Amino acid sequence: MTVYADAVFVLNLIVNYLLLRTSARLGGAAIRNKRLLCGALLGAAYAVAVYLPGLRWLSAFPVKLLCAAGMIVLAFGRRRGALRQAAVFGGMTLALCGAVYGVELLKGGQLRYRADALFYPVTFFSLLLTAAAVSLACRLLLPKLTFAADSILPVTLRLRGRCVHLNALRDSGNTLCDPVSGESVLTVYWQAVRPLFPLALSAEDVISPANLALRLKDYAPRLIPYRAVGVSSGLLLAFPCEITLNNQTKTGLVALSPTPVSERGAYEALTGGTRYA
């Protein structure tokens, strides 16, 4: 059997990207095309590597799992919601396998046996078109698991040469703003922005924002009053930061939430108000 490495690479790159992108939409994750492409590239490189001389051991099941895990991490990051995205990606992969099997049955394809495995000799364009059809059908017929369309946004925060990438929920009910300027404040779970600071932060620090403000005095911190369900009044520590959201980069305030803003880790920040609507 002749295997063309370039065809295998291109086919797996496109199919993996379609599966990852559809998984992101269904799982309520922000779509970061560069990250999705990196995950697809890893899967495509693995698909070619298993055919290279001396690398047949890569086809072992544990290695396949490691490759899939690497694709998930590259595409969605090491977040709490990554496990859910992995489950959605697995479901999408199974759906594609079932669709390919059904298409070949309708075409009258002949089942073959080679190297202790059963397979259909699927053509390049047949698999590509089937993957595109499955992706389109899932996008049109299946809702997101949790959130409305385009409610999860990718956010990048930069502070003094340090950078973090987050997912933010577009929350129209979030009216947190700076009482001095009236500008909207981006609310972020404190653990998600720890890499922005050179000093170690703990949950106890964030619970005592006045004391933390003294430790972070070089970052021009502010105390923002807020109200929430079950909290009649309180203070959040906020600091000015370069925020990239909706393809716009501005300097705004980022407030540290002492508790997670998402129960299942699908996002780490909340937008809202007038500035980030």
N, C-alpha and C positions, 0 to 999 in steps of 0.2 A: 504494500500500500504506500503510495507516494503522498507525502505531506508537504505542502508549501508553507514555509514559515511566515511569509509576508501575508498570505491570505488568512492564516490562523490568527495572526496578531491583529490585523485590521478587524476581522469579524468579532473576535472577543472584546476588542476595545469598544466597538460600537454597542454590542449587546450588553456588556458590563455597565457602560455609561447609562444606557436606557434603563436598566434595572435599578441602578443606584439612584438615578434622578426620580424615577417613579416611586421608589421606596421613600425618598425624602419627602415627596409630596404627600404620600399616604400617611407617613409617620409624623407629619407636622413639623418637620425640621426645616430650618432655613436652607435654601438652595445655594450652595457655594460651588460654582461651576469648576473652579480650579481644583478644589478638594475632590469633587466627584471625578474629575478627569484623572487625578493622581491615583485614586482607588481603582479606576478602570484600567489604567496603565499597568498597575501591579498585577491585576488579574490577567491581562493580555500577555505580559511578560512571562507569567507562570505557565500559561497555556502553551507557549512556545518552548519553554525550558524543558517541559516533560518529554519532548520528542528529541532532545539533544542526546548524543551518545554519552553514556555514563551517568545520565541524570534521571534514569527511569525511577529511581527511588523517590523522586519528588511526587510521584503519583500515589504514594501511600496516603491513607485516609487522614492520619494526624497532620501531615504536611498540608493537605487540602484545607483542613480546619484552620491551620495557622495562616494560610494565604487569605482565606475568607475573613479572618479576624483582622489581618493587616489592611484589607480593603475597607472594612468598616471603620477602622481607626483613621485611615487617611481621608475617607469621605466625610465622616461625621465627627471626628475628634474623640478624645477620651472623656465623654460626658456620661452622666447617669442615664440619659436617654439613648445612649448608643446601643444598649442591649435591646431596647424596643425596636430600634432601627435595624438591628441584626435580624430580629424575628421577622420584620416586614420584608427585608431583603431575602431571607430564606423562603418566605411564602411566595414572593414574586418569582424566585428561581424555580420553585416547584410548579407554579402556574405556567411558566414558559415551557418547562419539560412536558407538562400535560398537553399544552397546546401543540407543541411540535409532534408529539405522539399522535394526537387526533388528526392533525393535518396529513401526516404520512399514512394513516389508516384510510383517510378519505381518498388519497392519491393512489392507494393500492400498493404502497411501498412494501418491500420484502425485508423481513427481519433477518439480521445476520449475526453470526457468532464468531468472535475473534478475541484471542488472548483472554479467555475466561470472562468475556463480557458480551452482553447482547446490545446491539445498536442498529439504528436505521442509517443508511447512507444519505444523510440530508445534504442538500446542495447549499452553497453559500447564500444565494439570494432567497431561497426558501426559508432558511433560518433567520436571515436578516428581516425579511418581511413579516415573519411570524412574531419576532421580538417586538418590532415596531407596532404591530397590531395589538399585542398584549398590553404594551405600555399605553397606547392610546385608549384602549378599552377600559383599563383600570383608572386612567385619569378622568374619563368621561362618566363612568358608571359608578365608581366607588368614591365615597366622600373621604376626607381626611379623618383619621381615627379620633381626633380630639378638637381640632380648631377649624375656623372658617378659612376660606381661601385667602392666601397672602397675609395671614395674621402673624406669621412668624417671619421676622426680619433678621438678616445678618448685621451685626454691629461690630465695629473695630474701635478699640480704645487705645490711645497712645499717650504716654506720660513720660517725659524725660528719657526718650530713647527706648522705653519698654513698651510692649504691645501685647494685647490679648484680643482674641476673637470670640464673640459670644453670639447667642441667639436671643432675640428680644420679642416679647409678645406685644402686638399693637393693642393697647388697652385704652379705649376711649374713656373709661371711668377713672383712669389714673390722672388726677389733677394736681399732683405734687409739683410745687413751683417755689422758686426763690422769693421770699417775702420782700426782698430789697429791690430786685430787678423785675420780678414777675415772670422771669423765664422758666420754662418747663425744666424739670429735673429728671434725669434718667435714673431709675431705681435698679440697683444691681445687687445680687447676692454677694456678700463680702468675700466668700471663698473663691469666686470666679475672678476677682481682681487682685488677689494676693500677689501674682507675679509682677504687678506694677510697682510694688514697693520693695525696697531693699531690706527692710526690717520685717521680722516675723510678726504676724498678726494672729490673734486667737479670738474665739467667740466671746470671751469675757471682755476683750478690748472693745469690740463693736457694741456690746450691750451698754458700755459706759462711754458714750460718744464724746463727752466733755473731756475726759481723761485722754482719750485717743487723739483728740484735736491737739493737745499739747505735744504728744509724741510726733504728730505729723505737721507741726507748725510750719515747716519749710515748704509745705505743699498748699499753703493758703486755704486751710479748711474752713468750712462754715457749718453751722448747726441749723438744720432745716426742720421746722415744726411740722408734724403730720398727725393725721387721724386715720384710723382704719377700723375694720370690724373687730370689736372686742378691745380696741385701744382708743380711749377718749382723747388722749393727747400724748405726745412723745416727741423725741428729737432724733434725727438721723444725721450722721456725719456725712458731709458732701465736700467734694474737692473739684476744682476746675480741671478739665481733661479735654483732649482732642477727640471728638466723637465723629466717626464716619457711619452714617445711616442714610438709607435711601439714596446712595451715591452722592451724598453731600457731606462735606467735612466742615465741622464747626467746633468752636471751643464752647463747652457747656459744663454744667454741673452734673456730677455723678454721685448719687447718694448710696451709702452702704446699708443694705438691709441685713439685720442680724439673723433672719430666718430665710429659708429658700423661698423664692417667688413662684416656684413650680413644684408640685408634689411629685411628679414623675421625671423631672429633669429635662423636659423638652426645651426649656428656655431658662436663661439665667438673669434676664433683665425685663423690665417693664417700661414701655414708652407710653406716651399719652400727652394730654394737655394741648397747647396750641403749637408748640415748636416742633414736636415729633409726631404730629397727627398723620 
